Amino acid sequence: MTTDAELLVLSRSDAAAFRVLYERYAERIHGYHLRRSGSADAAHDLTAETFAQCWISRGRFRDEAGGSAGPWLFGIARNVLLSSVRQRRLEQRACDQLGVTLERDVSAVEPEERWLDGLDEAFAGLPESLRAAVSLRVFDELPYDELADQLGTTPTAARVRVHRGLRTLRARFTNTKEVA
């Protein structure tokens, strides 16, 4: 079976390879967005945006998780979710300052702050070593060799910390028991 990393390399010249990757992860990414937003429509939109961002940045993908693109994809999904909520917050603030009401399609689902409920607390609840590793990898997008330098460890140990941190966060939001 072709690894995620191999599919991403192949997708640079063959869109069918990206489709295989999409089919592997679409349901899980959609589930993540559905759990966060509570809206099927929003989850579909956020999932589409996640894979659009993956497509755009596929050339920058670096295999740092043993052939798996899962941590990379879920990092992009989280960033898409955060961006959506931030954009809505900015639009609302601008409208409030201007004293105008933004007309919206009543069928459209608006990003809500509650989508982020628990993310900060769950992140803060990670042991410091895992929190630092996830932050440097997911938010700062550092490659594992630089991450290892920052943490004063090996790239392999840095990968393990990121994996454990993301696994723990995922478990907290999927109601499964996971220990850091």
HELIX and SHEET records of a PDB file:
HELIX    1   1 ASP A    4  LEU A   10  1                                   7    
HELIX    2   2 ALA A   15  SER A   37  1                                  23    
HELIX    3   3 ALA A   40  SER A   57  1                                  18    
HELIX    4   4 ARG A   58  ARG A   60  5                                   3    
HELIX    5   5 GLY A   70  LEU A   98  1                                  29    
HELIX    6   6 GLU A  113  LEU A  116  5                                   4    
HELIX    7   7 LEU A  119  ALA A  124  1                                   6    
HELIX    8   8 GLU A  128  VAL A  134  1                                   7    
HELIX    9   9 SER A  135  PHE A  139  3                                   5    
HELIX   10  10 TYR A  144  LEU A  151  1                                   8    
HELIX   11  11 PRO A  155  PHE A  173  1                                  19    
END                                                                             
